[in-house]
Amino acid sequence: MSEEVKKEAKKEEIKEVKKTPDLKAEEKVEEKEEKESEGFNFDSSDDELPEEIKQKLEKNKQARAKKKLIKKKKKKTARIVKVGRAYIQATYNNTMITLTDTNGDVISWASAGLAGFKGAKKATPYAAQIITKIAAQKAKEEYGLQEVSVFVSGVGTGREAAIRALNANGLDVSAIKDVTPVPHNGCRPKKPRRV
């Protein structure tokens, strides 16, 4: 009995020794995240995202971190973009938001599928609100975005919700323009749905 106990104790010590480098790496990552979070503060009505969406975003982050370890990229200089554009595409089936600088280079983006919504829930105003919050947070943290002019395309239900969410998440909306394409009686439309 005493020999078996000693063997188990040795195995546990070996496991602990193997785990220590990982713990150090995790501590470094946590310290970096704390430093980044200290530098920025959000003042919005809904401070936190729902738990399910947070977990899905964390999984996506971890997957991207693994890919970054494989690929070595050139160091980017920290760009600060105070004024930008927000493109909202609200279709019947989905809502997508893209935040760009004034040249049109993408700063951050989000879609309802990225946030974990599936099926008919992707086109809801709630989904538009959540994805706008995700995109705005990323743009604020990484680029310091403060003011946007909004370009809305499509006739989906997430249009107004996305614009309101931009304003609620601390971005100043300077202009709103509807860029939905309107045909001058071009193609024959689809037959109407029988519901």
VEXSE-680792 format. One line per field, with one value per atom (N, C-alpha, C): x, y, z; residue number from 1. Coordinates in pm, whole numbers. Layout:
<rs>
X c(X;...)
Y c(Y;...)
Z c(Z;...)
num c(NUM;...)
</rs>
This chain:
<rs>
X c(81;0;86;186;267;342;383;453;359;235;138;111;102;78;195;318;438;439;402;398;297;181;78;124;193;243;345;433;533;466;363;291;228;170;108;211;330;437;482;494;535;432;304;197;205;228;236;354;467;586;558;487;454;358;268;167;223;331;380;415;482;508;379;278;149;86;96;38;107;240;314;269;254;209;69;-19;-156;-155;-66;-57;-13;85;131;18;-57;-170;-273;-303;-400;-351;-219;-164;-179;-153;-167;-311;-405;-547;-590;-536;-570;-518;-395;-339;-421;-463;-544;-680;-740;-872;-865;-752;-739;-735;-678;-662;-793;-898;-1022;-1142;-1243;-1362;-1486;-1587;-1710;-1817;-1885;-1997;-2123;-2181;-2305;-2407;-2533;-2640;-2628;-2598;-2578;-2428;-2369;-2223;-2172;-2245;-2195;-2275;-2205;-2271;-2328;-2428;-2480;-2372;-2383;-2281;-2255;-2363;-2346;-2262;-2289;-2216;-2072;-2050;-1913;-1832;-1894;-1823;-1788;-1881;-1854;-1744;-1744;-1640;-1504;-1501;-1376;-1321;-1411;-1368;-1308;-1374;-1322;-1185;-1169;-1041;-931;-962;-863;-822;-920;-890;-800;-829;-745;-605;-595;-465;-378;-440;-366;-313;-398;-355;-242;-247;-143;-9;-13;112;177;94;146;205;130;175;246;360;429;405;345;313;412;416;497;432;513;459;385;264;186;207;215;222;81;71;-61;-124;-234;-306;-417;-436;-548;-642;-766;-868;-980;-989;-1091;-1225;-1220;-1342;-1346;-1462;-1473;-1613;-1639;-1770;-1825;-1956;-2023;-2115;-2091;-2177;-2264;-2395;-2490;-2565;-2555;-2631;-2737;-2862;-2973;-3061;-3046;-3128;-3241;-3324;-3434;-3383;-3265;-3215;-3098;-3035;-2914;-2890;-2801;-2756;-2605;-2537;-2392;-2352;-2249;-2200;-2050;-2002;-1859;-1818;-1716;-1664;-1533;-1522;-1403;-1348;-1227;-1176;-1233;-1188;-1245;-1209;-1100;-1062;-1144;-1206;-1281;-1208;-1093;-1019;-1087;-1112;-1192;-1116;-1183;-1129;-1183;-1315;-1377;-1510;-1555;-1683;-1746;-1874;-1946;-2071;-2112;-2237;-2313;-2441;-2523;-2474;-2423;-2369;-2245;-2161;-2040;-2077;-2187;-2229;-2302;-2326;-2386;-2535;-2593;-2734;-2750;-2861;-2884;-3025;-3041;-3174;-3241;-3369;-3448;-3405;-3333;-3290;-3183;-3116;-3010;-3062;-3187;-3241;-3315;-3307;-3383;-3312;-3385;-3322;-3226;-3257;-3168;-3031;-3032;-2905;-2827;-2897;-2830;-2766;-2834;-2782;-2655;-2657;-2542;-2421;-2442;-2327;-2270;-2356;-2306;-2218;-2259;-2179;-2042;-2040;-1914;-1820;-1872;-1789;-1740;-1828;-1791;-1685;-1698;-1597;-1460;-1456;-1328;-1265;-1346;-1295;-1246;-1317;-1275;-1146;-1137;-1018;-894;-904;-785;-748;-847;-819;-864;-938;-982;-1088;-1174;-1279;-1377;-1414;-1505;-1629;-1613;-1723;-1740;-1865;-1892;-2004;-1994;-2108;-2162;-2292;-2355;-2414;-2389;-2445;-2526;-2658;-2747;-2792;-2781;-2825;-2918;-3029;-3122;-3245;-3341;-3471;-3502;-3402;-3425;-3468;-3505;-3555;-3444;-3319;-3208;-3154;-3214;-3161;-3154;-3270;-3277;-3208;-3222;-3159;-3007;-2948;-2803;-2758;-2833;-2796;-2806;-2914;-2931;-2820;-2782;-2677;-2542;-2516;-2391;-2386;-2496;-2503;-2493;-2557;-2557;-2419;-2337;-2205;-2096;-2135;-2038;-1980;-2033;-1985;-2079;-2022;-2103;-2143;-2272;-2322;-2337;-2250;-2251;-2350;-2370;-2463;-2517;-2640;-2701;-2747;-2705;-2743;-2794;-2906;-2962;-2907;-2832;-2772;-2831;-2956;-3023;-3039;-2993;-3006;-3152;-3195;-3332;-3329;-3393;-3390;-3481;-3439;-3526;-3604;-3681;-3757;-3667;-3567;-3471;-3518;-3478;-3510;-3654;-3710;-3844;-3832;-3915;-3904;-3954;-3916;-3963;-4112;-4176;-4320;-4340;-4449;-4467;-4491;-4442;-4458;-4601;-4646;-4777;-4754;-4790;-4762;-4889)
Y c(-119;0;126;130;250;278;171;190;252;206;261;408;441;580;667;616;692;713;607;620;726;724;822;963;980;1111;1162;1070;1109;1151;1076;1110;1249;1279;1410;1521;1496;1596;1622;1515;1529;1609;1581;1656;1804;1832;1972;2042;1972;2031;2061;1969;1992;2109;2129;2234;2373;2386;2517;2608;2562;2655;2708;2622;2665;2771;2752;2849;2984;2981;3106;3176;3100;3158;3217;3144;3193;3322;3327;3447;3566;3543;3652;3702;3608;3646;3726;3680;3750;3891;3905;4036;4129;4077;4159;4203;4109;4142;4247;4237;4335;4473;4477;4605;4668;4584;4634;4683;4609;4647;4772;4795;4914;5040;5027;5143;5193;5116;5157;5124;5212;5195;5222;5138;5157;5216;5317;5376;5353;5235;5211;5155;5155;5112;4964;4880;4737;4711;4710;4699;4565;4459;4326;4259;4178;4095;3972;3908;3784;3676;3588;3486;3395;3349;3257;3320;3446;3516;3538;3571;3587;3460;3345;3218;3188;3214;3188;3279;3406;3498;3455;3404;3355;3236;3145;3030;3077;3175;3229;3293;3366;3430;3327;3218;3114;3048;3024;2964;3056;3187;3283;3290;3279;3284;3167;3049;2932;2954;3012;3038;3140;3240;3342;3282;3179;3115;3046;2993;2924;3024;3130;3232;3342;3385;3499;3619;3724;3843;3954;4051;4168;4251;4324;4407;4525;4550;4663;4781;4898;5016;5048;5097;5125;5244;5216;5321;5373;5502;5560;5624;5577;5627;5688;5819;5888;5891;5916;5929;5817;5754;5644;5634;5519;5492;5361;5354;5230;5188;5069;5015;4906;4926;4829;4766;4635;4563;4480;4520;4454;4386;4256;4181;4112;4041;3969;3855;3801;3682;3708;3824;3845;3995;4029;4167;4166;4252;4260;4407;4430;4566;4566;4668;4682;4824;4838;4970;4991;5102;5130;5268;5295;5432;5512;5636;5721;5674;5598;5544;5421;5357;5235;5109;5124;5007;4956;4826;4769;4773;4824;4826;4706;4690;4575;4544;4423;4382;4278;4258;4155;4118;3993;3949;3868;3846;3774;3631;3571;3435;3430;3533;3540;3544;3611;3624;3500;3404;3278;3265;3359;3348;3256;3181;3087;3103;3075;3073;3209;3211;3333;3437;3396;3490;3586;3552;3637;3773;3778;3902;3987;3952;4026;4155;4251;4374;4347;4245;4212;4168;4084;4038;4157;4251;4370;4451;4461;4535;4469;4337;4265;4276;4255;4258;4399;4500;4637;4663;4609;4624;4557;4437;4364;4443;4490;4564;4696;4766;4896;4881;4778;4755;4729;4645;4613;4737;4817;4938;5039;5050;5144;5100;4969;4918;4929;4882;4871;4999;5082;5199;5331;5328;5452;5526;5453;5514;5591;5714;5797;5841;5868;5925;5847;5820;5746;5812;5799;5831;5698;5681;5551;5542;5427;5397;5269;5280;5166;5111;4978;4912;4799;4788;4678;4720;4627;4657;4566;4507;4414;4484;4404;4459;4513;4486;4528;4667;4738;4869;4968;5001;5105;5060;4932;4881;4896;4872;4884;5029;5121;5263;5309;5269;5307;5247;5123;5057;5126;5177;5252;5372;5442;5560;5521;5410;5367;5319;5274;5222;5328;5454;5562;5614;5576;5631;5744;5859;5972;5948;5950;5931;6069;6099;6232;6240;6130;6132;5993;5986;5859;5869;5774;5775;5637;5634;5509;5483;5374;5342;5212;5185;5065;5079;4980;4992;4983;5079;5081;5068;4966;4950;5051;5095;5179;5087;4997;4893;4810;4748;4667;4524;4435;4294;4268;4161;4121;4069;4118;4074;3932;3872;3737;3742;3628;3624;3639;3701;3724;3591;3589;3468;3451;3325;3295;3245;3324;3286;3241)
Z c(0;0;0;85;97;-34;-106;-234;-337;-339;-435;-406;-278;-240;-284;-265;-306;-457;-534;-680;-724;-662;-697;-664;-549;-510;-611;-658;-758;-888;-930;-1053;-1042;-925;-905;-909;-850;-853;-996;-1074;-1214;-1291;-1268;-1335;-1298;-1168;-1125;-1189;-1201;-1263;-1409;-1477;-1618;-1634;-1538;-1550;-1523;-1448;-1408;-1526;-1636;-1746;-1807;-1820;-1876;-1789;-1656;-1565;-1578;-1594;-1611;-1739;-1844;-1971;-1957;-1887;-1865;-1783;-1681;-1599;-1682;-1773;-1859;-1948;-2004;-2090;-2011;-1888;-1804;-1770;-1742;-1713;-1832;-1953;-2074;-2091;-2070;-2085;-1983;-1860;-1758;-1795;-1851;-1892;-2003;-2099;-2210;-2160;-2067;-2017;-1929;-1861;-1779;-1865;-1986;-2074;-2131;-2127;-2191;-2105;-2112;-2028;-2113;-2103;-2180;-2090;-2142;-2070;-2153;-2144;-2215;-2117;-2160;-2070;-2036;-2136;-2110;-2106;-1987;-1976;-2024;-2003;-2032;-2143;-2222;-2322;-2253;-2310;-2251;-2243;-2144;-2117;-2236;-2302;-2415;-2525;-2554;-2660;-2618;-2490;-2441;-2461;-2426;-2439;-2584;-2675;-2816;-2869;-2825;-2867;-2813;-2689;-2631;-2710;-2750;-2831;-2963;-3026;-3152;-3130;-3018;-2987;-2970;-2898;-2876;-3007;-3095;-3224;-3306;-3302;-3375;-3315;-3182;-3117;-3160;-3174;-3221;-3362;-3447;-3585;-3588;-3499;-3495;-3454;-3367;-3327;-3446;-3534;-3652;-3750;-3780;-3874;-3799;-3852;-3793;-3883;-3826;-3904;-3872;-3963;-3939;-3828;-3756;-3649;-3711;-3659;-3706;-3613;-3672;-3588;-3541;-3420;-3361;-3434;-3504;-3576;-3488;-3490;-3416;-3517;-3515;-3607;-3523;-3523;-3443;-3517;-3649;-3729;-3831;-3846;-3941;-3998;-4059;-4119;-4065;-4058;-4018;-4131;-4186;-4291;-4230;-4238;-4182;-4298;-4309;-4411;-4341;-4356;-4288;-4392;-4405;-4500;-4425;-4500;-4435;-4348;-4380;-4311;-4217;-4224;-4146;-4128;-4037;-4019;-4002;-4077;-4069;-4051;-3971;-3952;-3972;-4044;-4071;-4035;-3952;-3916;-3990;-4061;-4141;-4107;-4157;-4146;-4263;-4279;-4384;-4524;-4538;-4670;-4706;-4608;-4633;-4591;-4526;-4476;-4349;-4343;-4235;-4102;-3999;-3862;-3786;-3786;-3720;-3788;-3769;-3828;-3738;-3757;-3683;-3760;-3745;-3806;-3702;-3729;-3632;-3615;-3722;-3713;-3625;-3632;-3549;-3402;-3370;-3230;-3181;-3267;-3224;-3249;-3321;-3354;-3475;-3476;-3586;-3639;-3768;-3828;-3829;-3796;-3804;-3700;-3594;-3490;-3540;-3651;-3703;-3750;-3795;-3851;-3749;-3620;-3519;-3477;-3424;-3373;-3257;-3176;-3064;-3115;-3219;-3277;-3332;-3395;-3449;-3337;-3225;-3110;-3056;-3043;-2989;-3082;-3212;-3303;-3315;-3303;-3306;-3184;-3071;-2949;-2965;-3024;-3044;-3134;-3248;-3344;-3285;-3214;-3156;-3048;-2965;-2860;-2920;-3023;-3086;-3148;-3217;-3282;-3180;-3069;-2965;-2898;-2866;-2797;-2884;-3009;-3092;-3164;-3199;-3282;-3222;-3113;-3050;-3130;-3197;-3279;-3192;-3237;-3157;-3234;-3363;-3441;-3570;-3607;-3731;-3810;-3943;-4028;-4077;-4071;-4092;-4232;-4298;-4428;-4414;-4431;-4409;-4543;-4557;-4680;-4644;-4714;-4692;-4614;-4608;-4548;-4430;-4369;-4259;-4131;-4033;-3906;-3816;-3848;-3762;-3791;-3887;-3927;-3811;-3757;-3654;-3526;-3495;-3372;-3378;-3494;-3508;-3493;-3550;-3538;-3393;-3328;-3187;-3100;-3132;-3053;-3073;-3194;-3217;-3123;-3115;-3029;-2882;-2844;-2704;-2658;-2752;-2716;-2722;-2723;-2708;-2838;-2953;-3079;-3121;-3156;-3202;-3346;-3375;-3510;-3573;-3673;-3734;-3849;-3923;-4036;-4060;-4111;-4147;-4291;-4374;-4515;-4555;-4626;-4674;-4814;-4830;-4960;-5016;-4982;-5033;-5184;-5262;-5408;-5451;-5533;-5582;-5734;-5791;-5937;-6006;-6126;-6208;-6301;-6238;-6309;-6400;-6339;-6412;-6430;-6341;-6352;-6306;-6357;-6311;-6168;-6077;-5937;-5919;-5806;-5772;-5743;-5765;-5735;-5584;-5541;-5396;-5322;-5197;-5115;-5072;-5069;-5011;-4870;-4774;-4634;-4566)
num c(1;1;1;2;2;2;3;3;3;4;4;4;5;5;5;6;6;6;7;7;7;8;8;8;9;9;9;10;10;10;11;11;11;12;12;12;13;13;13;14;14;14;15;15;15;16;16;16;17;17;17;18;18;18;19;19;19;20;20;20;21;21;21;22;22;22;23;23;23;24;24;24;25;25;25;26;26;26;27;27;27;28;28;28;29;29;29;30;30;30;31;31;31;32;32;32;33;33;33;34;34;34;35;35;35;36;36;36;37;37;37;38;38;38;39;39;39;40;40;40;41;41;41;42;42;42;43;43;43;44;44;44;45;45;45;46;46;46;47;47;47;48;48;48;49;49;49;50;50;50;51;51;51;52;52;52;53;53;53;54;54;54;55;55;55;56;56;56;57;57;57;58;58;58;59;59;59;60;60;60;61;61;61;62;62;62;63;63;63;64;64;64;65;65;65;66;66;66;67;67;67;68;68;68;69;69;69;70;70;70;71;71;71;72;72;72;73;73;73;74;74;74;75;75;75;76;76;76;77;77;77;78;78;78;79;79;79;80;80;80;81;81;81;82;82;82;83;83;83;84;84;84;85;85;85;86;86;86;87;87;87;88;88;88;89;89;89;90;90;90;91;91;91;92;92;92;93;93;93;94;94;94;95;95;95;96;96;96;97;97;97;98;98;98;99;99;99;100;100;100;101;101;101;102;102;102;103;103;103;104;104;104;105;105;105;106;106;106;107;107;107;108;108;108;109;109;109;110;110;110;111;111;111;112;112;112;113;113;113;114;114;114;115;115;115;116;116;116;117;117;117;118;118;118;119;119;119;120;120;120;121;121;121;122;122;122;123;123;123;124;124;124;125;125;125;126;126;126;127;127;127;128;128;128;129;129;129;130;130;130;131;131;131;132;132;132;133;133;133;134;134;134;135;135;135;136;136;136;137;137;137;138;138;138;139;139;139;140;140;140;141;141;141;142;142;142;143;143;143;144;144;144;145;145;145;146;146;146;147;147;147;148;148;148;149;149;149;150;150;150;151;151;151;152;152;152;153;153;153;154;154;154;155;155;155;156;156;156;157;157;157;158;158;158;159;159;159;160;160;160;161;161;161;162;162;162;163;163;163;164;164;164;165;165;165;166;166;166;167;167;167;168;168;168;169;169;169;170;170;170;171;171;171;172;172;172;173;173;173;174;174;174;175;175;175;176;176;176;177;177;177;178;178;178;179;179;179;180;180;180;181;181;181;182;182;182;183;183;183;184;184;184;185;185;185;186;186;186;187;187;187;188;188;188;189;189;189;190;190;190;191;191;191;192;192;192;193;193;193;194;194;194;195;195;195)
</rs>
